[in-house]
C-alpha cells in the first residue's frame, strides 16, 4: 500500500513555473494557505488547485485502505493521516466561508470592479454562494424589519451596511527565504525584514508580500 507522502501526478502552477510536487509538499502548501487565511483580515486568493489535489489524494488513500489485507497496521496510520488532511481542508474552507458571509456585499462589489486579466479571490462556487447569501440576508432584513417601518425609512444606503475588512489589523508574520529590503510601512518610513525573522505589524503594508509568498502569517 502506497505511503501518504508518495509522489502524485499533480501539477501546481506558481506564476510561470510549473512543478510536480509530492502529496506531503502539497499538504504543507495547503496548511500554509490555511494559516494565512485564518490570520489575514481579508479574503485571500482561493487555492483551488491545492484543495482538489488533496481531495484526489484522500480518494487514492481510501482505495489503498480497501485493498489492504485485514490486520495491516498501515491501515490505522493511513486513516489517521486522512483525518488530519480532512481537518486541514475543512478548516481552510470554513475560514473562507466565514469571510464570504461576513464580507459578501463588499466581495460582490469588488468582483464587479475586477479587470478581466486580474485573478479573482473567489472561486465560481464561492461567488455564487456570496450572491445568494447576500440576496437572502437582504430579503430577510426587508421582511423582518424594513416593511414595518414608515415609508420614508424603508430605504437603506448600502454605504451604511457595507462591511469591509480592516486592513490595518495587526498580524504576526514570518519572513520566508530571503531578507526583504525597503518595505514601505506608511508611505514615509521603510523597514528591512530579515530572513526567517518574525514581526508584528499592520497587515496593509505586507499584503502584497503575502501574495508573493515572501512572508507567511503565524
N, C-alpha and C positions, 0 to 999 in steps of 0.2 A: 504494500500500500504506500502510495507516494506521501512524502512528508509535506506538511502545510507550507513550508518555505521553498518547495521545489519551484524550478523555473517555469513560468507560464507564458504562453504566446499571447501577449497583450501589449499593444503599443501605446505609450503615453506621449502626448505632444507637449513640448515645452518651448514656446516661441517657434523658431525654425528648426529646432533639433528634435529628432525622433530617437527614442531609446527604448530598448527592451528591458523590462525590469522584472525581478523575481517577485513572488507573492509577498514576501517579507518586506521588500522595499516599497511596494505599493501600499501595504498596510501602514508602514511608517509615514508615508506621504499623507495618507488619509488621517492618521492620528494628528499630524501636524495641522492639517486643514481643519480638523475638528476643534483643536485648541485655539487656533486663530479665530475661527468663527465664534467660539464661546466667549472670548475675551474682547473681540472687536465690537465697538458700539454700533457699527453699521453692518448691513448685509454684504458679505464678500462674494466674489465670483463663484458660481457653483462649480464644483469639481465632479461633474457627472461621470467623467471617464474613470475616476478612481472608484466611485460607488459601483458602477457597472462591472468593473474588473473584479472587485471583491465579492460581488453577488455571484459572478461566474465561478470564483474560487470556492465559495461556500457550496455551490451546487456540485462541483467536482469532488470536494471532500465528502459530501453526503453519499455520492456514488461509491467512493472508496470504502466508506463505512459499510455500505450494503454488501460489498464484495468480500469484506473481511471475514475470516474464519471466527467461529464462536470462541470467545475467551481471549482473543487477540488484545493484548494490553494497549496497543496503539489506538484502539477504538476510543478508549476513555480520553486519551491525550487529544485526539482529533476533535472530540465533542467539546472539550474544554476550550480548544482553540476556536471552534466555530462560535461558541457562546461569546468569546471575547471579541471576535470580529463583528458579530451581530450587535453587541453592545456599542461598539465604536460607531458603526453605521447608523444605528437608531438614534444615538446621542447627537451625531452630526446633523442628521436630517431634522431632528426635533429642534435643535438650536436655530436652524434656518427657518423652520415653520413658525416658530415663535416670533422671529423678526418679520417675516412676511405678514403675519397678522398685525403686529404692532405698527409697522410702517406701510401698510397696504396702500393707502392713498398716495403717500409720497413715492413709493416704488412704481406705482402705475403712472404717476406724473413724470417721473424720471425716464421711464421706459418710452413714453411718448416723445421725449426730447432726444432720445438716443440716436446718434448718427448710424447709418447703415453699416459702416465699417468698424463700429465700436462694439466690443463684446458685451452681451447682456449679463447682468448679475443674476438674473432669474433663469431657471430652466423653463421650457414651454409649459410644463405641468405646474410649476410654481406661479408663473404669470397668470395662468387660467384660474388657479386657486385664489390668488390675490384679487382678481377682478370679481369673482363670485363672492368671496368673503366680504369685500367692500360693499357690494350691492346688497348683501344680506344684512349687514350692520346698518347701512343707510336706511333700508326699508323698515327694519325693526325700530330704529330711532324715530322715524316718522310715525309709525303705527302706535308706538307706546307713549311718545311724548308730544311731538310737534302738532299732531292733529287735534290735540286737546287744548292747544294754546290759541290766543287771539290771532286772527289772520295776519296782523302786522308783525307777529313774532314767529311765524311759521317758516320763514326763510333763514337759512344758516349760511354764513360766509365760510367757505372751505378753508380760508386762511386761519380761522379761529379753531378749526378742528384738526388741521393737518399736523400730524406727529412726525417730526424729523429726528434722525439720530443725532446725539450730542457728540460731535467730532472733537470737542475739546475735553472729552473724558480722559482721565489719566489711565495709562496702561503700563504693565510690566512687559519688557521686551528683552530678547537676547539677540545679539548680532551674530549672523552666520558667516562663516568662511573668511571674510576679509574686513579690514578696517575701512570705515566709511568717513571720508573727509568732507568738511564744509557742508554739513547737514543744516539746512535753513530751518531755524526754530520759530522765528516770529517775523521774518522779513528784515530783521536788523541783525540779530545775533546768529552765529553759526556754531556748530558743535562737531567735534570729531568723536565718532563712535568706534571704540576699539573692538578688534576681533574677539568674538566669544565672550564679550563682557555683557553685563545686564544693566538695564536702566529703567527708571520710572519717568515717564514724560507724557505730554499730551499726544493724543492719537493723530490729530490732523497733520503735524509735520512729518510723521513717519508712515502715513497711509500708503504712499507710493512705494516706499521701501518694502512694505509687506507684500504688495502686489508683485514685486520683483524677487521675492524670496530672499531679500538681503537681510531681513530680520524676521523673527518669529515671536509671537506673543506667548507669555508664560503666566 
